[in-house]
Amino acid sequence: MSLIMLKDITIPEHFPIPPKVSEAELAADHQLFDRVKEALIAHQALLIAHYYTAPIVQRLAEETGGFIGDSLEMARVGKDSPLKTIVVAGVRFMGETAKILSPEKTVLMPDLHSECSLDLCCQTEDIIRVKAEYPKATVVAYANTSAEVKAHSDWIVTSSLAVELADYLKGRGEEILWLPDRHLGSYIANNAKTDVYCWPGRCVVHDSFDPSGIIKLKEQYPEAKVLVHPESPASVVALADCVGSTSQLLAFSKKDDAQTYIVATERGIFYKMQQACPEKTFIEAAIAPQGVSLDGAKCPWMSLNSLSKILECLEGKEPQKHEITVPEDIRVAALKPLNRMLAFSAALKAGSVPNDL
Ligand code: SF4
């Protein structure tokens, strides 16, 4: 098994991190809760929120018959809903994924500038060049990529399925070209015991978790278990009692019998963890003092999903500023690897994956 880190990939030196929202702005925004709730119901719009959005956005989804989940679950629910208008509270690739799967629906996002640093690490020109360098490799793209990047991929996968898919491809004798998260690529190579040509991208949040800070927290809370998302560095993964996607970490915290957890993933998940286990204590894992300036384990782009922008989506004067569009040729090309992921996930759940997906 080996990890071959790809070279000459365009990785931004600095990411366009939006400014932090002040407490006063947040308080004013929260006043809109009832109004936005009425607007969602009046417009028969389905609010699909990612686990990393603010607690008030998740509560809004709960109180309007919407949905909260990870990116795979969000894509599925948007597709299966009979409603024709979907508001995706998350980051742009999630809105694009909803549109790829449901072209007949209107997909709106509170802010189309809601980036993901992994997506920003992955330029189409680089993929075209690398694919030409490794023509035999199977391109497996993480869900956190643009529609255009998906269109150049053989498979899309979320973190909840990544190791299983790598195992499956290994069984078929295929080499994996993984993009764009370096830490998840390394995790896949180690766990599926397979060779991976790996893109050097990173998530600004998970890449910032600090192993020495987590060790200090463990000294303070010796009974605590450590929950880690695999977009985190290997030194952080090594400290984990459970490594998994956001949904998997949430499920573990529900069934496990510990009382305290140190959580190395985005802070938004605490809303659902605390709701499911009100008697347990969840502590945010330490962020390294150096590197990007983050507001703790908070994704700066997820914070763009404010209530005022959700209202703007539905009742603003410039709806085009919120609507996700994907050119049809790109959509059709991206649909193929996405459908493969959904078929793989369903087959895995059913207990048997055919060899020819
Ligand atoms: S937490 Fe990281 S991976 Fe998730 S949306 Fe933000 S930047 Fe992207």
Residues whose N, C-alpha, C, O or C-beta is under 5 A from the ligand:
A	BS01	SF4	V91 E115 C116 S117 L118 C203 V204 V205 E266 C299
